[in-house]
Amino acid sequence: MFYGGARGGGKSDAVLGDWLSHAALYGRDAVGLMVRRERTQLMELVERSKQFYPLLGAKYHEQDKYWRFPDGARLRFAYLERDADAENYQGQSFTRVYVEEIGTFPSPGPVMKLMATLRSANGVPVGFRATGNPGGAGHQWVKARYIDPAPMGWEAITETFHDPFSNTDVDRQRVYIPSRLGDNAFLGADYVANLQMAGSDELVRAWLLGDWDVVEGAFFDCWNPSLHVVRPFEIPAHWLRFRAYDHGSAAPFSVGWWAISDGEELPDGRFYPAGAMIRYREWYGASAPNVGLKMTVEAIADGIIERERVAGEKPFAGDRDPHIHFSVADPSIFARDGGPSHAERFAKGNVRFRAADNARVPRRGAMGGWDMLRQRLVGQDDKPMLYVFETCRDLIRTLPALQHDAARPEDVDSAMEDHASDEARYACMARPWTVNAGLAVKPKFALDMPIKDLIARHVKAKARMRGHV
């Protein structure tokens, strides 16, 4: 079960109370684990439990951080500051696992590992309980797993697994229970007013209404699906096309195919400004949000070639057929580590890349990749210079959810699912664009010229005097 949504719905009390119900039913056979991402958050939960667990005769063991109840039931508190901390619980058995604020986990990996500890030798029905609010590093995978299948909640989602030992199928169900501020009778108008004063409209909607379609503090707050997401159309054969790639194995990889508009009206009457980029196809290598497929480089290369073959595309050869003019990729694929680089292995599969400009933020006067992507999203004269086919679902899903890095506000939080956005950043850096780039006025007077231009003009003049030019 996932109980999530608005703040103030009583989520923490709900899990503490759920444990009491479970412990009362199964006594010493009830063994629970309650987890939070950070130690400070965990301590708040412990202090809340101390307000009423002792009234039921439970004793708290400070050193080992667990409650023991008079009937023998035990509830342990823990925090998983790193994903690898979940490994410490493998081999243990719990009848209840609780994860508070599940959205603070960037990927589902550690949470799934905790689920694997749910077992009982005494026949106790085991269960997983999680709570959370919209936002956070794990917003996207939590939304995809619990919210998207049944946005209104209260509907059991069944997933079937096959047992190879007994050759039988086993059903497992999960359910989203919406948390609403009105569920908590002890919070009134004052608390509502405090939330409304908290910040932006997006933050208020997320906290007050539990709206999972709102991302407060979005890095690309200029993203607008009604402007940037378009219906697919046939890309004219003469438009320049290229591909961009962000590598991943345990994490997802992202391949994006891009076209550059020539500014002419399309047969269906649509018009995209000259130089605008259109992402017309994607291949996102993920088995779940932020979880990769662990495919080999050779298999990815074959997949790229096959998708282009089906589309009638081929490497540039000077003909008039649709072709891929160039490719840019994550510079990490060019690294050598005692053998051929990933780039060399791609080339053997007839997929050749050049290293993309990986500047995430501005440096030494040059524009950073995130700024270039943002500038294209904003565009000029109310017309964006970047569009995405509605079939590119994973870029549409992940880009709006990106948030600022707390330590470097000009950068994206790298803990989030940023693979498709990184690939889009490489593409934008491969096709630099500046607002009013074609309207720059050439300086007439020396005082109006940058020093480097003055030097260049002086060198050229001296060469001309010597007859070299």
Beta strands, then each sheet from edge to edge (+ up, - down):
strand 1: 2-5
strand 2: 31-36
strand 3: 59-61
strand 4: 66-68
strand 5: 74-79
strand 6: 96-99
strand 7: 127-132
strand 8: 157-163
strand 9: 168-174
strand 10: 176-179
strand 11: 229-230
strand 12: 240-246
strand 13: 253-260
strand 14: 277-288
strand 15: 291-292
strand 16: 314-315
strand 17: 323-324
strand 18: 326-329
strand 19: 354-355
strand 20: 386-389
sheet 1: 3+ 4- 5+ 2+ 6+ 7+ 1+ 10+
sheet 2: 8+ 9-
sheet 3: 11+ 20+ 14+ 13- 12+ 18+ 19+
sheet 4: 11+ 20+ 14+ 15-
sheet 5: 16+ 17+
end
